[in-house]
Every structure is written in C-alpha cells, then in structure tokens.
Amino acid sequence: MKILVFGRNWCDYLQDDVYHGLKMLYGSDVESNVNLEYLYQDYAGDLSTLYGHGFSYAKNIDPELRRVVSEQDISQKLDASYYDLVIYLSYSRCTQQIEEVNKKLAWSRILVCDGDDDPYIWSSQFKTFKRELLHKPTDRLFPISFALPEEKIVKSQVAKTQFMSKQTPSRGPFPAAPGGYKIRPPNGRVDTSGYKFKTEEGYYNDYQISNYAFTFKKGGWDCKRHYEIMANRCVPIFEGIENCPPHILTTLPKALLKEIKDHYLEVSQANYECWQDTLFSSMKEHNTTVNLAKYIVDKG
C-alpha cells in the first residue's frame, strides 16, 4: 500500500497517532510532505518544549522508515498514479496541494483527519474522520479517537501502592464524589496541583502504582490521558462520561466507565480487578495506533 500523508511539523495528537500507526503497518511505503522529526527516535530536540513533554508520542519511530518527498516529487507521483491513498492528517492546518490531489486522484482515495476540539466539519467533499463528532456518521463522515503506540502499553502488572494517581489534570477544584463530599484516598491527601511529571517514565509509573486516576472532558471529550491511564493498568474515573455524545469516544466502553464512576468507592477487590482487566483488554484491542490506522485505511 503506497500512501502519501500531508501534515504539519508540530505536535498534533491525531496526526501523530495516525502517522505512527501507518508507519508500523506500511513502513517506508508511507511518504510525507514534512519531516515530522519529533516522532523519530533520532530526534535531538528538547522534549520539554513539545506539547505534554512529548509523552506517549515522541521518538517512537525508526528513522530508517523516514520518507519525505518534495512538492515536485508528489506531483510526478500523482501523475503516475503511484499512491493508493492520500491522507491529510490535520486538515484544518494543512491543505497543501489539495486542488492538485483532487484533480488527479478519485475522491474516495482522499482521506481527511480532523482532530480539533471543536465540532466544525471542514470538508464534506472527502471521507472525513472527525474526533469531536456531533453529527450522525455517513458514508463520508466517520468518528475517530486518539490512540497509543502498542509499545507504550505496560507489559506486566505493577503492585498498587496508592489509591489515587498524583496526576490530577488541572481544572478547578478537586472533583466531588457521589453524595457531594471531596474524595481523599485512605492514606493521605491527593496532590491536585495539576501536571507535575517531567519524565514519561515517572508519569506512567504513577498510573501503574495507582488504583484509580481522574479524567474528564477538557477542550474535547477525547483526551490522550484516557488511554494512558488504561494502558498502565490503572482504572479511570471519568467525570461526566454519561453526558458524552454517542458518536464521540466510540472506541471506549462508555457504559462500563459510567459504572466505575458511580460505584468505585464501594467496589470489592474482585470487581475492581475485573474492571481493570476488561479496560486493559479493550485498550489493547481498540486503542492502539495500529488499530487506528487500520480503521482509516479500511475506509479508503
């Protein structure tokens, strides 16, 4: 499968997730109009300057798979019908050569990804994958969610030593439990200072040793944090999940997440372990970048 992707050389979670998945599936047969340098293992920049310190997405791809093509090369390959698919990874930010691509390739082979927080649909002409989708899906409009590289999923169970993760996303006061009182773990006060970890290892380890971690809608319902929690065998308490629109977060078991939110203070250890196992299995089956890329390509 010969695939050309258009993107921008800066962090964009959906762009980066789809690109990683495509590279894992098709390797050097995936060509791009920009370097996307921060996604490759040889990136020499300062990770702390990347969005979210680059956690979960930066420096994951073998540089041997890098294939960057010029505008002239793209034109020549389009003329020669070289590409099976052209994918715009961040359509609201990059529409380079779109008129030329549209003239030389059938509309059904042009795929558009939109990972923006807002519900605006940028294109109705091409097959569009919309992250915060409020509209009913059609044969040209599909829901999509973030994902994680498979290598970021924890390989073994880590002993739980704290009730609640110290990583509490910044957003107002600490969430209230059912009944209105503030939640505190059995042994101490939860740190609510917001984003606090400087390394990915420390960030992941905090989830691994925690029974639970809070998450909720921020700019959009979909959030990288949901998947990072589950990938580290921690159970998310998703505040407001019952209000999530039906065509957003379609790869998450929303009914189970609501059950967890409503009953985690009274659950038995056996039921907790069942929740943990179910979410972890769901994560591996539905929320990896490879599964994400397969989903997109299958619609092409």
Secondary structure, DSSP 8 states (H G I E B T S, - for coil): --EEEE--SS--HHHHHHHHHHHHHHGGGEEESS--GGGBTT--S-GGGSGGGGTTTTT-B-GGG--B--HHHHHHHHHTT--SEEEESSTTT--TTHHHHHHHS-GGGEEEEE--SS-----SSSEEEESS--S---SSEEE----B-GGGS-SS-----EEE-S----SSS--B-TTS-B---TTS----S----SSHHHHHHHHHTEEEEEEE-SSSS--HHHHHHHHTT-EEEEETGGGS-TTSSTTS-HHHHHHHHHHTTS--HHHHHHHHHHHHHHHHHHSBHHHHHHHHHHH-
